[in-house]
């Protein structure tokens, strides 16, 4: 049976080569413009010094050798060596300067992209594979940094070299110089023909590489699930397909790129052959000397070198402009959840929470919440129950303002949270998710994540309160145990207990527990209940729990369904109503029995 490939492709960019991207990138160049100009001056001096070589050779061939002037010949050789050494010195110094500039530009772009990614709303990450985001921060920035530093300087430098070569060449002989220049129109036509083909080919490489990276990252993270469902062969087939697409598009792009150098080189060879033929004809007529032919031939070789270099630079620009477009596409992604221009600091939160006619949808036209209104008083504990996808997590996400409400308002202590600064709001909230994320580093670092100035004593106290100290102390290195990426050395229950300690340590005014005990065994949960009661004491709390027995003592229980709150009351009140909650609770108790 044919297997459907559900992996989403990047859209193909069909916009023309846009030099405005380079102009926009100038913001990263301006900081280092002084260093780049200094490097350019050094390169120009080194290049001009090297251009005296053919003139020195001509003088040696036409004067020193025919006149058997040994002293003059040695002088010419010495001058030739000096010009060569000076050229090497200036080029080396320039290279060291530009290496530093290139790394500085990489740092600046990565810093800006990462900072912007930190501010983007949850919706951005919901819609994109993380691997495609990762490749933009790492691979694409590496690719464009050299283009923005050495690439731009080399463009100016090679143009200067070309101008100086033409000047020196015409100073030697005008007629043979015109023979050299006759190849330029042919080259211009060739470059125009190949330009767009290269750009489109390398954009395809960018797209296919992004797809491959995203699929690889997704499968590394989901390796356990792959093995659980014996999906190794199917995933390998999909990966092989993506690799083949990368290979095909890469070979096509490289084919066009590799046509640039041979094309220019072929034109250069035919031009040099024409110089020799015309030069020998003129030499037979006594119009030029052997030294002039050798000098013009040497300048002809040098004349095509900067053109070839410009072709390679242009080739590099074509290759990397697609990456630059992707980077700016990320930087242009709007930060939809951000501080309003007149936003104020959120005062110390007491804990009153109000929803006023709130409507919200993740996708346009598909409302998850419709005209929802409720009020929770400071210090109350509220449980949110209901079927999967009813909007329980959406409610707590809106309280933390991870998404903007479409209609209505969310108020804390009577203040519209859309008009307060995000940091001042979220820093006073503690959120425990079902999927407890653990960062690479030590257990102590993870617990301290929400309160960087916490002492070791405070960390241990918080851990003991939530029953995490027992298993942490059993590790050989205790709180200094390295937990690796995503807490790979810990069980899911241990991750949740560490997350509990991290949340408690931050001392939040409003606490959100979203299936926070789902991976903790019943025995540990019973021991943890005392710590949970301590966490809930004096705090407004919202609890989403699958096991209804754990939320019986909440002040309010809200049954969420059909885009709103269909029932609200204490456990006893809702059981007496014999409505939605009653049916859910009794069904769960029957299953347990």
N, C-alpha and C positions, 0 to 999 in steps of 0.2 A: 504493500500500500504506500502510495506517495506520502511523504511527510511534509506537512505544511511548515514553511519557514516564517516564523512570527517575528523575526528580529527586524526592528524598524531601522531603515536606512536614513542617513542624513540627506537632506534635500541638496540637490546639485546646484551649485552657484553658477548662474549664467550671466552675471553682471560683467561688464567690460573691465579690463585692467584700469584701476582707478588710482591715479597718482595722489589723490586727496588722502589716501591712507598714509602715504609717506609724509605728507604735510602735517597730518594729525600726529604722527609719531615724532614730529620735531620737538614736542614737549619733553621727550626723554633725552633728546640730543642737546638741548640748550644748556643743561646743567654742566655738560662736559665740552662745550664748544671751544673753550680756551685750549684745552689739552689737544683737541682734534685739530685745531688750526696750527698749533705748534708742531704736531706730528706731520701735518700736511706740508709745512714749510721745510721740515727736515727731509721729507721725501722728495720735494721739488728740488732742493739743493743737490741731494744725492743723484737724482735723475739727470739734472743739467750737467753735473760733473761727468757722469758717464757718457754723455753725448759728445764730449770732445774726443772720444776714442777714435771714431772713423776719420776725423780731420787729422788727428795725429798720425794715423796709419797712412793716409794719403800723402802727408808731407814726407813720411819716411820712404814711401815707394817712389814718389816723383822727384825728391831732392836728395835725401841722405844716401839712398842706395845707388842711384845713377852717378852721383858725385863722389862716391866712396868716402863720405864724411862720417867716420866712425864715431867721433865725438857727438855729432848731431844725432846719429842713430841711437846711441846710448841715452842721450837726453830724451828722445822721443819715447824710448822704452820705459825710462824712469817716470815720465809724465803719465804714460798709459797705466802703469802700476799704481801710481798715486791716485789717479781718477777712479780706478777700480776699487781700491781700499776705502777711499772716502765714501763711495757709493754704498759699500757694504756696511760701514759704520753708521751712516745716517739711517739706512733702512732698518738695521737692527734696533737702534734706539726707538725709532718710530714704531716698530712691531711691539716692543715692550709696553710703550704707552698705550697702544690700541688694545692690547690684551686686557689691561686694567679697565679701560673705558668700556669694553664689551661686557665684562663681568659686572660692572656697575650698572649698566643698562639692564642686564638680566635681572639683577636684584631689584631695581626700581619697578620694572614691569610686573615681576612676580608679586612684589609687595602690594601693588595696586590691584592686581587681579584677585589675590587672596583676600585683601581687605573688602573688596566689593562682594566676593562670594560669601563672606561672613555676614553681610548685610542683606543678602537676597532672601526673600520669603520662602517658607516651606514649599509653596507652590512650584517654585523653580526646580527644586530637587525632586519633587513628586513627578515632574514631567520629563526628566532627563536621566539616562543611565549615568552613574557616577564616573564610569571609566571615560566617557566623552568629556566630562568636566576636567578630569585629572590630566588628560593628554594635552589640554590647552594650557594648563599651568606649567607643565614640565616640558614636553617635547616641543610644542609650538613656540614657546618663549625662547628656548635654546636656538631654534632655527632662525628666528628673526633678529636675534641680538647682533649677530655678525653683519647682517644686512644693514642694520641701523648705525653701526659704528664703522667698521672697515669698508663696508660696501659703499657708503656715501662718500667717504674720503677717497676711496679708490676711483670712483667716478670722476671726481674733480681732478685727482692726480693724473689719471690716464688721459683725460682731455688735455691737461697741461702738457704732458709728455708728448702727446700727438702734435700739439701746436709747435712745441720747441723742435721736434723732429722735422716737421715741415719747414720751419725757418732754417735750421741747419742744412737740410737737404737742398733747399733752393739756393742757399749760399754757395753750395758746391757746384751745382749745375741745374739750370732751369729746365732744359729740354728733357733730360732723363727723369727729373722730378715729376714732370707732367705725365710721363709714361707710368710712373708709380701711381699717380692720382687717378688714372683712368679706370682702375679697379674699384673705386669707391661706389659709383652708381650700381654696379653689379652686386656689391655687398649690401647696399641699402635695400634693394629689391628682395634679396634673400632673407634678411632679417625681418622685413615686414611680413613676408609669407609665413615664416615659422612662429612669429610672436604669439598669435592667438591660439594656435594649436598647442603650444607649450603650456600656456596659462590654464586652458581647460583640462589638459592631461594632469597637471599637478594638483588642480582642485579635486579631481577624481581620486588621486592618491590620498589627499587630505581626508576626504570623506570615508574611503574604505579603511584607512588606518584608524580613524576615529571609531568606526564600527567594530573593528577587530579588537581594539583596546578595551572598549566598553564590554564586549562579550567575554573577554578574558578575565577582566576584573570581576564581573558578575559571577563567573564560574569558579573563580578562586574563593570568593566569599561563600558561595553556595556549594562547596565541594562535598560537604557532608550530605546535603540533600540529594546531590547527584548520585552518590553511592547508595543512599537509602533506597532510591527508586530505580537503581540499576540503569541509569541514563548515560553511562559512559560512552557507549557506541554512538548513540544519537547526537550527543554533544560534540563528540569528536568529528562526526560528519558535518555538523553545522560549522565548527571551527575550521575544518578543512575547506569548506566552501568560502568562508570569509578570507582565509589565507590565499586561496586561489584568486579571488577577486583582487586582493592586494597585490599579488604577484603580477597579474595581468595588467592592471592599471599602472603599476610601477614600471614594468618593462616598456609599456607604450610611452610613458612620460620620459623615461631614460632614452628611448629611441630618438625622440625629438631633441632632447638635450644634447645627445651625442652627435647630432647632425650639425650643431653650431660650430664646434671646433674644426671638424673636417671641412666644412663648407668654407670657412674663413681661410683655412690652411691651403686649400686647393686654389682659391683665388690668389693668395699670396705667392704660391709657387709659379703660377702662370704669369703673374706680374714680374717676378724676379727673372723668369726666362725671357720675358719681353725686354727687360732692362739690358740683359746680356746681349740679346740679338741687336737691339737698336744701338747699344753702346759700342759693340764691335763694328757696326756699320759706320758710326760717327768716328770711331778710332781710326778706321781705314781712311777716312777723309781728313784725318788730322784735327778733328774738332774737339776730341776729348782724349785724356790720357788714361793709362791703366789704373793709376791711383784714383782718378775720378770715378771710373766704373766700379772699382772695389768699394770706394766710400759710399756711392749711391746704393750699391747692392746691400751694403751693411745697413744703411739708413732705411732701405726698403724693408729689410727683415725687422728692424726696430719699429718701422712705421706700422706694420701689421700686428706687432706684439700688443701695443695698447688697444688696437681695435679688437684683437682676440680677447684681451682681458676685459674690455668693455662688453664684449659678447658674453663672456662667462659671468660677469657681474649682472648683466641684464638677465641672463639665464637664471642666476640665483634669485634675482628680484621676482622673476616669473614664478619660480618654485615656491618662494616664501610669502608672496603677497596673499595667497589663499590662507596661510597660517595667520598673517596679520589681520585679515578680515575676520577670522574666527575669534582672535583675541579681542578685537574691538567689539565684536558681536556680544561677547561675554560682558565686557565693560559697559556696553550700552543697554544691557538687560535692566529694565526699570526696577528700582527698589520700591515696591508698592507699599510695603509695610515699613514706614519710617516716621521720624518725628515731624510733626507739623511745624510750620515756620514760627508759630506763636506758642509752641509747646512749652509747658512749665514742668518743674520738678514735681514728682509725685510725693506728697507729704508722707510721713510715717503712716502706714496702712493700719486701720483698726479692723477692717474685715467685712464691712457691709458690701454685698454684691447684688446688683440689680440688672436684669435684662429688660429693656423696654422695646417691645415689638421688633425683635431681631429676626431678620431674614438673611440666610446665607446659602450659597451654592458653590461647590468646587468647579462645576461645569455650568456654563450659562444655560438657563432654562431647566435645570435639575436641582431644585431647592432641597437642601438637606434639612434646614430649619425654616419654618414659616411662621412669622409673626409671633415669636416666642417671648413671653414675659414671665418673670418670677423675681422674687426678692429673697435673699438669704441674709440673715442678721449676723453681725460679728460674733465669732466664737461657735457658730453652729456647724455641725457636721452633716453633710448632705451626701446621700448615696444616689448615683445615677444608674438605673437598671433599664433593661429593654433588649430587644432583638439586635443582632449584629447589623451594623450599618444604619442604625436609627438616628445617630447624631450625638451619642454620649461623649465621645472623644472630641467632637466638633465643639461642643459647649465649653469644655475646659480649655481647648485651644484658643477660643475666642476670648476667654477671660484673661489669658496670657498675651493676647493680641498677636498671635502667630499668623493670623489672617485678619483682613479688614472685613467688617460686617457690611453687607450691601445696603440694608435698611435698618433703622432703629439705632439703639445705643446700648453699650455695655458700660455700667457705672460701678466704680468702687468708691465707697464712702461718699457717694453723691457726685463724684467727679468722672466725667467722660474720659475713658482711658485713651481715646483717639487724640486727646488734647494734652497728654502728658508725655514726657520723654520715656522712651522704651526702656532704657537702662534703669531708670529710677523705678519703673514698674516691675520689671522682671527680677531685679535684684532683691525684691521683697517677696518673691514667690518661690515656692519649692515644688518641683514637678517630678514625680516618679512614674516612669513609663513601664509598660509590660516588657519591652525589649530594653533591658538595662545596658547601656553602652559603657564599656570600660576602655579607657585609653591605655596606650603603651606606657609603661613606667611602673612605679612601685604602687602597692596598695595604698600607702600613705599619701602619695601624690594624687591618687584618684579620689580619696575621701576629702582631701584639702582643696579640690578643684573649685568648689564654690565659695571658699573662704581662704584666700591665700595666706592670711596672717594668723591662721589658727595654730595653736601650740600643739605639741605632741600629746599633752595631757588632755586637751579638748578633743582630739581625734580619738583617743582611746575611750574617753567617756562616752562619746557619741556611738562608737562601735559596740560598747557594752550594752548601751540602752537598747539597741536593735538586735542584740544577740549575734553580732558579727565577730566579736573579740575572740570567742571560743575557737572558731576554725582558723582565724588569722594567726592566733598564737601557736597553733599546731604546725604552721609552716616553719621551716628551719630559720628563715630570715625574718619571720614575723611580718611587721608592717613594712619592712624594706624588701619584701618579696617582689621580684619583677614578674608582672602578669602578662607581658607580651601583647601583641596586637589583638584588640577586641576581647581581652581577658581570656585567651585561649587555654590557660592553665586552670581556670575556675569553672565550676558547674554553674548552670543558669541560676540556681538558687543562691549560690555564693555571690554571684554578680548582683542579684537583687538586694541582698543584705548590705553589700558595700554601697550600693546606690542609696539605700535607706540611710546609712550613716552619713553619706555625702549630703543628702537633703536635710537631715536633722542638724548637721553642723552649720549649715548656712542660716539657720534660725529664721525660716520664712514666716511672714504674717499670714499668707494664704497658702494652703497645702493642697496639692492635687495628686491623688494616687490612682493611676490608670492601670487596673489589673496588676497592681504592684506586688501582690503575693502569689501570682499565678504559678510561679515555678518553685515555690517553697513548700516543702512537705507539711502535712497537717501537724505533726509533733512540733516542728520548728515554728510553725505559724502560731500555735498555742503559746509557746514561750515568747514569741515576738509580740503577742497581743498586748502585753503589759507595756512594752516599749512603744507600740503604736498608740496606746492610750496616752502615754506621756507626750508623744508628738502632737496628738490632736488637741491636747489640753490648751484652752485659751486661743486656739487658732481656728479661723474659718477653713473648713476642709471640704473638698469634693472627692468622693470615692467612687470609682468604677470597679465593680467586683463581680466575678462570675459566681463565686460561692456566696449565695445570699445569706448564709448563716453568719457571715463575718460582718454584715452591715445592719443586723437587727437593731443594734443599739444607737444607730444614727438618729439625729434629731429629725431629719426629713429624709424621705425616700421619694425620688422622682422617677416615674416610669416614662421613658422617652420612646415615642413611636409616632408614626404618621406626621413627621415634621414638627413635633411639639411635645409638650408635657401633657400627657393624657391622664395621669394620676399623680397626686402629691399628698403626702402625709407621713405619719409615723408608721412603724411596722404594724402595730396593733390596729391603727385606723384603717390601713389598707387591707389588712386581713379581714377586718369586719365588713368592708365594702364588697368583698368577694368579686373583685374585678380582675384587671390585667395582672396586677402584682400577685394577687391571691393565687391565680392559676399558675403563674410562673413558679411561685414558691412551693406550692403543694406538689407540682410536677417534679421539681428538683428533689424534694424530700422523699417522694415515692421512688425516684431513681436511686437515691442513696440507700433507702430501705431494701 
